[in-house]
Each structure stands twice: as C-alpha cells, then as structure tokens.
Amino acid sequence: MFPNLLGVKASRRLTNGDMGKIIGVSRYAFGRKMRRGSFLPDECRAICKYFDLPFEYLFALPEEGGITERPGK
C-alpha cells in the first residue's frame, strides 16, 4: 500500500516483526496495518522518527503519484 515505506523497509532488511517492534504491535498487526493503511498517528510518527524521513515521503500512495526519490538526495 505504501511503496516508499516498503522500499525503505526492504533496503534496511527489516521484517514485519522488526517494524512491529518500532510501533509497538505484533508482526501480524503490522502486516494488517500495511494492507489496510490503518496506521494510527503515533505509529506514523514512530516510523518517521525511526527512518528520519518525512511522513509525505514514507506514506505517499501510488495513486497520488508517490515520491520516487528520497528527500535530500
């Protein structure tokens, strides 16, 4: 659902379990949140802080044109 988030997650070789720990949920819950796009504001903040990337980049949707370049590059 969020291609930039998936790309950053993959580039750092993080699992759904790793991501779940970052936001305080199980790996199953993280997978559901990715599929449904149902992250809570605090979870989004935790992910942005962990990756040190802006919300607009990490949570860009494909139908919005998504951002293909990482900020600052």
C-alpha positions in Angstrom: 0.0 0.0 0.0 2.9 2.4 0.8 5.6 1.7 -1.8 8.1 4.1 -0.3 7.8 2.7 3.2 8.1 -0.8 1.7 11.2 0.2 -0.2 12.9 1.8 2.9 11.9 -1.3 5.0 13.4 -3.6 2.4 16.6 -1.6 1.9 17.3 -1.9 5.6 16.3 -5.6 5.6 13.7 -5.1 8.2 11.0 -7.7 8.8 7.3 -7.1 9.7 8.4 -8.2 13.2 11.1 -5.5 13.3 8.6 -2.9 12.1 6.0 -4.1 14.7 8.6 -3.5 17.4 9.2 0.0 16.2 5.5 0.9 16.6 4.6 -1.5 19.5 2.5 -4.1 17.7 2.9 -7.7 16.6 4.2 -8.6 13.1 0.7 -9.7 12.2 -0.8 -6.4 13.3 1.9 -4.5 11.3 1.1 -6.6 8.2 -2.6 -5.8 8.6 -1.9 -2.1 9.0 0.2 -2.1 5.8 -2.5 -3.8 3.8 -5.3 -1.7 5.2 -3.4 1.6 5.5 -4.7 1.9 9.1 -1.7 3.3 11.0 -2.5 5.5 14.0 -0.9 8.9 14.2 1.6 7.8 16.9 2.6 4.8 14.8 3.3 7.1 11.8 5.4 9.4 14.0 7.4 6.4 15.3 8.1 5.2 11.8 9.1 8.6 10.5 11.4 9.1 13.5 13.0 5.7 13.1 13.8 6.3 9.4 14.3 10.0 9.8 12.2 10.6 6.8 9.1 12.8 6.3 5.5 11.5 6.5 4.8 12.7 3.0 7.5 10.5 1.6 7.0 7.3 3.6 3.2 7.3 3.4 2.8 8.5 -0.2 0.2 6.5 -2.1 0.8 5.2 -5.6 -2.4 6.9 -6.9 -1.1 10.2 -5.6 1.9 9.7 -7.9 4.1 8.7 -4.9 7.5 10.1 -4.4 10.2 8.1 -6.1 13.3 9.9 -4.8 14.2 10.1 -1.2 14.3 13.6 0.3 17.7 15.1 0.4 19.1 13.0 -2.5 
